[in-house]
Amino acid sequence: QVQLVESGGGLVQAGGGLRLSCAASGRTFWYRMGWFRQAPGKEREFVSAISWISSITYYADSVKGRFTISRDNAKNTVYLQMNSLKPEDTAVYYCAAGVRPLRGVVYSDQREYEFWGQGTQVTVSS
């Protein structure tokens, strides 16, 4: 089992920044960790991911240049630094971990992640 503990969500004005954290525990290795978000009335969508093997990062087009994903191996923690936030970034943000090799699809596919955090609300005001 992998337990994911998120923190850092909150209320921020448009143009501001926020950093989300996700600390993983319960096992010693996972292949990838990522962030997804879900706005009211919309499907959950991919935001960003990082490979725990290569450190290669992946971003949705909507957040490229504004968000940065990073990791701290010693703390088993992944971060999402969000800058230049827009009202359309308002959503519940979920941390996720994939513990198996990719099955032929891409990092943005939520089916590649087996464990999920509880979600943290990010609200961006106009």
N, C-alpha and C positions, 0 to 999 in steps of 0.2 A: 504494500500500500504506500501511496504517497499522500502526504498531507500538505496542503498549500494554505498559507496564511498571508492574507493580503492586508495592505495598509496604504494610506496616503490619499485616498479619495476625499473629495470635498467640493466646496463651492469656490469658484474662481471667476473673475471677470474676463470677458473676451480680451484676447491679447496677452493674457497672463500665462503663467506656467504652473505645472504641478508634477510631482514625481510619485509614481506608484511603485510599491515594493511588493514582492512575493517571495516569501521564504518557504523552501521546500524541505520536507523531512520524511522519514519513514523508510527510505531505502537509499542506497549509496550512489546510484547511477540512473540517469535518464538521458534520452537522446536529444530532447528538445524541450524548450519551454516557450510559451507564447502568450500573447494577449489578444483577447477578443472583446467585442463590445456589442451591446444590444440596446437600442433606443426603443422607447415606447412605440408599439405598433409595427416594429420592423424586425426582421430576422437578425439573428446574431451574425456578426461579420468579423472577418479577420482584421487585425490591426498590425501586429508585428510578431516576429518570432526570432529565436536565436538557437543555433545548433550548439549543443553542449560538447560536441566533438571538435568542430572546426572553428567555432565562434562566428561563423558566417551569419549575417543578419538578413532579415526579410521584412519588407514593409508594404502595406497597402498603399496604392497610389495617393489616396486621399490624405495620408499623413506623412509622406516622404518630405524631408526637409524640415519638418516640424517636430517629429517624435524621434527619440533615440532609445533603442533597447540595449541593455548592457547586463553583464552578469558579474557576480562576485563568487568565485568558486569556493573560497574558504568559508563563506557564509551560506552557501547553497541558495543564493538569492538572485533573482532577476529583477531588474528595474525597468520602468518605462518613464523616461523623462519627456514630458509633454510641454511644448512651448507654442507660443502664438495660437493659443486655443481659440476655437470658434464655437459659437452656439451649437452648431451641428455636431460637435464632438460630445455633446451631452449624451450620456449613456451609462448603463451599468457595465463596468469593465471587469472581465474575468481573466484570471490567470489560469493557465493550463499546462500540463506536463505530458509529454509523450515518452513512454518507457520501452517502446519497441522500435526497430528500424522502420523507416518509411516503407509503405506498402505499394509504392508505385505512383502515388499521387503527390501533391505538393504540400508545403508547410502551411499553406493557408486553409487547408481542409480540416475542419474541426474533428473529423473522424480519425485523424492521426494523433489525437490527444485523448488519453484515457482517464486522466484525473483533472479535476477542476476545483478552483477555489470558490468561495461563497459569493464573490462579486462585490465590487465596491462602487458606489455611486459617484460619478463625476458630473457636476452641473456647471455649465458655463453660461454666465449671464451676459446679456447684450449691453 
